[in-house]
Structure formats: structure tokens, C-alpha cells
């Protein structure tokens, strides 16, 4: 789907579907919608009255123009109450348009730029959101469904055009569309990785994807550390989790470096990279294990970010650290009660082998800390407890530095990727104290997400750090919202990209 802007009058542009809009409580359509209504001899108003259309958000009317204007059909989208309208609703409107147009078999779609008229929102932000919504809603993982792929080709939208009559807005809209394309492509890249079956996304495959990502971006390099190199580095926590698998682990270090003299700060992104998590000897039951290909969604988000940094010309020096391994049960697997020594020398009692992600992150966070960054942000499918707390639409945020946490919240608001900050409760630290090691990897069920974050904090030192627990938001068993279809969500990618360009 090609998304673009065109200087054009809505009443004169040829297309299969023309999209206009209306706020609740408007008796006489104005702006572009009003122009189309007049060209259609008041047809929009008449149909609204006949159908008792109230323009509630997301509701729509579709009707034929019968040749009165070049557009074959018109869709009137409800914007809801003007006082409740925001950028994320534009993203959802783009998604509704793309899905409905696809169902209709429309190849050329022309849309008004929602929000840039009487709502008074920035045209660039509106265009970015509209482009993102259309591209994200259009995503499908059909790699292993040949018949579905052929069917999609027949219904796929070819052109999505934003029509604008004010030439002063064109450049802003073009910039917004370009950002929307880059952000959505990066998120869909991450979605593809999460949706891959575990058999095809082994640790070596994650390393290969990292190498391909670096090769496609001239300012990005990558170093892959083998099992033997990890042994020399003393990464016994990561190696311990991987001990039960026939597939060797690796540590991936991506580095994006902007032009000399333009570097603002050094930021390290750490992604949890469990390519499959059986639970180890504390094996999961069949229901939860069937989804455990998604346990590398944090790594996928980091790779999604790196696929876009060159295109965005970020001024940050960005490092991406991924400890890639499988957690499997076998005769060589670690046991409950075993003690592992992390790269920092701090020892970890493995109270439960299914709390493995935080153990691998212990080593990757120590590696990240040694890069002496200005901030570390880790993203991980860490706890079922965060799902109990926040459900499937809100990511848990923890931060030892409130300024960093607030910046991430602003990016979350801008991108529609909901965050909720949870506390790093000091009194809970005693629950992860061990009688045989420096720290243990679990402290019981209550407050599980907090205790997991407190465990991670043990390995970051004094560096500003934030932890994003995406266990609930990385995968959708059914559609979450208009632009998040079932499957891998790619959550965190747009949020982190927004943070890295501001």
C-alpha cells in the first residue's frame, strides 16, 4: 500500500472510496465534508438523517455516489465528541478505513486529513497517525498460508491518498506520512519476528536477523558473541538458562552511531531474547507453553528499532543488547536450587527455572552497564504478574530515574502505546534475598512484577534505567484495537523510536 499526499479537491478526485468525517452534534457538514455534501446535492445529510447517524466515534456510513462526483463511493466516519478527540483516534480512523476499504476491494482510497481542520491538531502529527493506523491495520502474517496470501493480493489497497487543498500544509503532511511509514514498517518487522514459529527462530536465527538488520543500515554494526566467548566473559547466568537446550546461545550487540559531532547521548536498549521458553525443569502446562515462541518479543522490539534508526537519522548513539537462548528441560538443564554466577560476580539462586528471563537479563544488563551509557532501557516479556495487574493493553513501566520514566510516558502518549508506572518498592527487596546466594530469582506470586524489576535493578548500578514489562502487551489472542490485530503486536517499537528522535 502506497501512502501519499496530493493537492486535490475532494469533489474532483477519482477513487474507489472517498473518506470524509463528522463530529457528533454537527447539524450541517462543514469543511471538506460540507463540500462533498454540496456536490452530492445534500446526500450526506439526507443519509445521515435517514440512518439516524450520530457520528459516534468509529461508526461509519458508506454509499454510492452514482457518478455525481468522480469517487465511486463515500464513507462518512464518525469522529465522536470534539472534546474527546486526540491523535490516537486518528490512528484508529486510519485503521478502520484500511480494513473497510480492503473488505470492499477498493484499490484507490482518498481520505480527508482527520484532526487537521476544526480540531486544530498539527498536520504532521495527524498525517503520521493516519499513515500508521492504515499500515498497522493492514498487517497480516501469512508466511505459512499460501492460499490466504493469494486472496489478500486481490483485496489489497494499492493507494492511500491524503487529499489537501492548503499548499502550506503539504510539506508537514509529507513529513508526517514518512514518519508514519518508517514507524509502522519497524513495528511490522518486529511483529514478523514474534510470529515466527520457534523452530524457525532459534538463537542462531535471531543472530542472523541482527546481522541482516545491520547490513541493511549503513550506520549500524553488529557483533555476535558465541557460547565459547560467553564462557570467557563469565556470563554464567545466560549460559545456565541455555544449558538444557541443544541450540547454543549467543549475545548480540548492535550499535548505531550517527555522524561524528551530532551525538546527543548514548542509550542502550536491552531486549529479552528467549526464542522459546518451556519453563525448564519447572515446566509450563500445555496452554501457556503453546505461546512461548513470543518470549523473544523484547529482542524483536530492539531489532525493529534498529531497522529504522538510519532512516530517522537519530542523534543518539544507540546500542542494542540481546541474550539469545532457549529454556528447555533436559539432563543438562539447571535445577531449582542451583546457584549461578552472573557476569558481575553477583550470585543468583535459581528458585524457579521458569523465572529465567530475568536471569539472562542479569548478564545482558551488566554488559550494557559496562558500555557506560547515559541510560539503559530494557524491554522484556518478564512476568505473568504484570498481566494480572494491567491486562493485555498496558505495559508495565519501572524506572530508577523519574526523568527517564516521564520521557517514556510522553512517548507512550504520542504513540498510543499505553504505559503504567509501578513502584520499585524497597521493602519488597527482602523477598528476593537468598540464604545461599546474593539474590534469588523469585520471591513468591504476590507483587511478582515488582520483585522481578527489583531483581533486574540489582544489575544496573546507578545508571538511569527503565524496565518495560511487555508480557501482556506483546501478543494478542484476538484484536486489541483497530490497528492491533491478533498475533505479535510489535509493542514498544514506536514508543522507543519516538523517544530516540526527541
N, C-alpha and C positions, 0 to 999 in steps of 0.2 A: 504494500500500500504506500503510494507516494503522497506525502502530506506537504502542501504548499499554500502560499497566499497569492491572491490575484486581485488586481484592481478591477472591480466589476460591480455593476448594478444588479442586485438580486433579481429584479424583474426581467433582466435581459440575458442572463447566463444559462447556457444549455447544460442540463444534467439529468440524471435519473431520479435524484432525490434532493430537494432543496429544504434545508433545515432553518426554521426561524424559531422565535421564542416568545414567551409571555409570562409576566409576573402575575401572581394572584391579585385579584381585586381591580385589574385594569379593565375598564369598560370599552375603551376604543384603542385598538392597537396603534402604537407609535413606532418611530424609527424604521428600521428595515422591515419589520413585520407589518407595520402600517402601510408601507409602500407596496408590499406584495399583496396585502389585503385589497388595496385600491385597484391594483392591476387585475385582480380577480373579481372585481365588482362586488366587494364586500363578502366574498365567500368564506373567508376565515371566521369573521364574526358570526355569520349565519350558522356555520357548522358548530362553532363553539356553543351557540345558544341551543341548537337542536340536540347536541350531545350532552348539554349541561356540563361543559368542560370548565373546570375551575382553575386550571393551571397549577395544580399542586405539583410539588417537585417530582420530577421523573415521569410524570404522566404525559401522554402524547396523543395527538390526532394525526392520522395520515390519510390523505385524499388525493385523487387525480385532479389535474388542472385542466384536462380536456383541451389542451392546445392554447389556452388563453395566455400563457407565458411559456418560454422555452423549456422550463423544468417540467418533467413528466409528472412528478408527484411532489407534494409539500408535506413536511412533517412540522407540526407546531409542538414544541417542547415546553412543558411547564417548568418554570423556574422556582416556584414556591413563593414564600414571603420574601420581599426585598430585604427586610431587616435580618434575615437568617442566611442570606446568600453569601457564599465565600468561594475561594479558589478551588477547594476540593470538590465542590459541587459542579464546577466547570469540568473537572477531570471526569466526574461521573456522567455528565451530559455527553462528553466525547465518547465514552464507552457505550452509553445507550444508543447513540447514533450509529456507531460502528456495528453493534450487534444487530440492530433493527435493519440497517442497510444490507448487511450480509444475509439476513433471513429473506429479504426481498429480492436478493440477487442484483442490487444496484451496483454498478461498476464505477460510476462517477457521482460523487456526493459533494454538494456545496453547502457550507454552513455559515451562518452569521457568527461573529465572534462574541459568544456569551460573556457578559460581565463588563465589556469594554464600553458599553453605552451608558444608559442611565444608572447602572450600578456603580460606575466610576472607578472600576479597578484598572490596574496597569495593563495595557495591551500586551506587553511581552509576557507577563505572568499568566494572563488569560490564554494566550496562544500556546504557551508551554504546557499548561494544564490540559487544554483541549487535545493537543497532539499526544500527550502521554496517555490520556484516557482512551483515545481511539486505538493507539498501538498496543497498549497493555491488554485491552479487552479482546483484541484480535488474536492474542496468543493462543496457540494450541500445541501440545506435544504429540506429534503424530509420527515420530521416527519409526515406530514399530507397527503402524496401522496404515498399510498401503492403500486400502480402499478409501479410508477416511481422507487421506491426503489428496487423492484424486477428486473426491467430492468437494473438498474445500476449495480447490483451484477453480471450480466452476462458480462458486459463490463469493470468491474473494473480491474485496473492493480494490479497484485499481488506483483511483484518485480520490483524495480527500482534500478539498479546497476550501480555504477560509476566504470569503469574499469581503472586500473592504473598499469603501469609496473615499476615505480620507487618506490622501497620499502621505500625510505626515506620520501616520501610524504604521506604514508598510515596513520600514526598517525594524521597528520594535517587534512587530509580529514575526518577521523573518527570523530575528534573533531568538524569540521565544520558541518558534517551531523547531529550530535547530537544536536548542537545549532539550526540548521535549523528545526529539528523536534520539539524541545521544543517551539521555537518562533511561528511556524505555528500552532501547536496544541493550543497554548494560543490564537492566533488570531481567529482561527476557533471556539474556546469556546465562545469568545465574539460575533462572528457572530451568533451563535445559539441563544444567549440571545436576540440580537436585532431582529432577525427574528421571535421570538415567538409572536403570537397574544396577544394583550393587555389583553384579557380575561384570559390568562394563565401566564401573567407576571405582576401580581398585586404587590403592595408594599410588601405584606407578602411573595410572591414568590421570589422576589429579596432577601429578608432576608433569605429565605430558601436556595437559591443558595449560598449565602455568608457562611452560616453555613456548607453546603456540601463542599465548597471550603476549608474552614478552617480544616474540619475533614480529608480531603484528604492530608493535608500538615502539617507535624508534628511541624514545626517551626512557624505555623500560628494560631492565636486565633481570636475569634470574639465576640463582644458584640453588642446586638441589644437593642436599646432604644425604648420603647413603646410610644404611644401617651401621656399617663399619665406622663411618665418620661420626655418627651419633654416639657410638660407644666411646670413641676417643674424646668426645666433648663432655662425656659424663651425663648424658641425657637418659638416665635410668628410669625416670618416670614414664616418659614416652615409650621407651623400649619395653618396659614392663607391661604396659597396656597391650602392646603389639605382640607379646610373647606367644600368645595362643594361636596366632594366625599363620597360615602358610605363606602369606604375602608380606614381603618385607616393608617396613615403614620407611618414611623419609621426612626430612624437614625442608620445606620450600621457603626460599627468601627472595621475594620480588622487590625490586627497587625502581621507583620512578623518580627521576631527577630533572627538574626544569632547568632552563638556561641559567648559566652562572650569573650571579648578581641579582636574580629575581626570586630567590628562595626566601619565603616568609618564615617558615618553621619546619621542623622535622616531626612528622607524625607517623606512628607505627600502628598499623591495623593487624590484629591477630585474629585468625579465623579457626574455629574448631574444625578439624578435618577427619572425623571418624567416618570412613567411607561405608562401613556397616557396623552396627552395634547389636550384637546378640545378647549383651549383658555379661558375657564371660561366664564364669562358673556360677555366678548369681544370675542364671539365665532368665531372660524375659519370657512371659507367656506369649502364645502364638499371636494374639490380637495385636499387641503393641510391637512385637518384633517384625511384623509384616511391613511396617512403615519405616524401618530403621535404615533404609538407604538415605534418608533425609538427614542423618546425623552429621553430614558434612555441609549443611546449609550455610554455616558461618564461613567456611572456606569458599563456598560458591559465591557468597556476597563479596568477599575480598577480591576474588577473581573478576567478578562483574565490575567492581570499581576500577580495577586496573585495566580493563578492556576499554575504558572511557577517558582515563586521565590525560592521555596525549591529545585527544580531540578537544578537551576542555581547557588545555593549557594551564592546568593548576599551578599555582605558585608555591605550593608546599612540596617539600621533599617527602615522598611517601614510601614507606616500607610495608610489605605485606608478608606476614609470617604464618605459615601453616604447618602444623604437625600432622602428617597424613598417615593413618594406620587403620587397621581393623581391630575390633574387640571380639575375639572368638573363644569358645571353650575347647580345650584340648589338653593333652597330657603335659604340655609345656606352658599352659596358661597360669597366670598368677592366681593365688588363692586368697580368700578372705583372711585377713590377719597378717598377710605378708607386709614387709616394710621395704619401700623403695627410696633411693636417694636421688633427689632432684639435681638438676644442673647447678643449682646454687649451693648444694651441700645440705640443704634442709631435708629432713627425712619425713616420709609420708607413710602412715599406717593405712593400708587398704582395707577399710572396714567393710566395703561392699564393692565388688568388681564392676557393678553396673553404674557406679558413680565414677566412670573412667574419664569422661571428657575433661573434668577439672584437673585430673592428674596429668593428662597430656598438655593441658594449657599451662600447668606449673612450669614445665621446661620451656615452652614457647614464650611465655611471659618473661622468664629470666633472660632468654636470648634477646627478646625485644628490649628489655631494660638495659642490656649491655650496649645497645646502639646509642644510648644517651639522648633519647628523643625529648621533644617538648611535651608530648602527650602520647599515651597508649590507649587505644580503643579496641577492646576485644568484642567479638560477636560470636555467639555460641548457642547451640541447642542444648542448654545446660540442664534444666530441671523440669520435671513434671509439675513441681510445686508452683511454678510461675503460671502454668496453665490453670491450675485451681484458683490462683489469686486473680488473674487478669483475663482469662479466657483466650480465645483464638484470634482476637483482633488488636490486642495491645501488647507491645513489647515491654519487658521489664528493664528499667534503667537503674544502674547503681553507679555512683561516682564518688571518688575520694576528693574531688575538686569541683566545687559547685559552679564555678565559672564555665568549666568544660561541660558540665551537665546542662547548664542553661543554654549553651550554644547548640547542643544536640537537640534540646527541646524545640528551639526555634526552627531548626532544620526539619524536625518532625512535623511541626505545624505547617511549614511551607510545602512539604511533600505529601501530606496526608498519611504519613506512617506513624501511627499513634504510639507514644511512649508514656509510661507512668513510672515516676521515680519511687523506688523502695529504699528503705534505710539500711545502712551498714551498721546495724545495732551492735555496739561494742560488748554489751552484756552477753550476747549470744556466742562470743568467741570461746567461752569456756566449754561450749558443747562440742567443739571440734578439737579440744585438747586430747592428746593421746597419752596413755601410760607407758607406751613403748617407743614412741617416735615424737618428733617435733610437732606434728599435726596429723589429724586423721581426715579421711576424705568424706565422711558423712557425720551428721550429728543428730539424726532422727528425722521424722517426717515433718513435724511442725516447724514452720519457718524455713523450709528446705531451700528455697531460692535465696534467702538472705544468707544462710550458712554456706552455700556454695560460693556466693560472692565474697564472703569473708575469707574463705579458703583461698580464692584467687588473689585477694589483696595481700596475702602473706608473701606473694612472689613478685610484686611490682615495686616495692620500696616506696620512696617518697615522690616518684614521678606522677604528675597528674594522669589519672586513669579513669576510664569509664568502661563499664561492662554492660553489654546488651544481651539479655537472655531472650532468644527468639524461639524457644521450644514450642510455644503455642502459635506463633505467627509465621513460621517458615513453610508450613504446608496446610493446605485447605482440603478437607474431605469433600466439601461442597463449596460453591461460590460464596465468597465472603462479602463482596460488594460488587458494584457494576464493572469494575476494572480488575478484579482479582478472581479469576476463575479457579475451579478446583485444580489441585496439584501443587507443585512447588511454587511459592509466591515470589521468590527473589527479594524478600523483605530485607531492608537495611541498605540496599544498593543506592537508591535515590537519596535517602537520608544522608548517607556518608558522602555522596558526591556533592550534595548541596553544601554540606559542612566544609568540604575541601575546596570550594570555589568562592568562599566568602571570607 
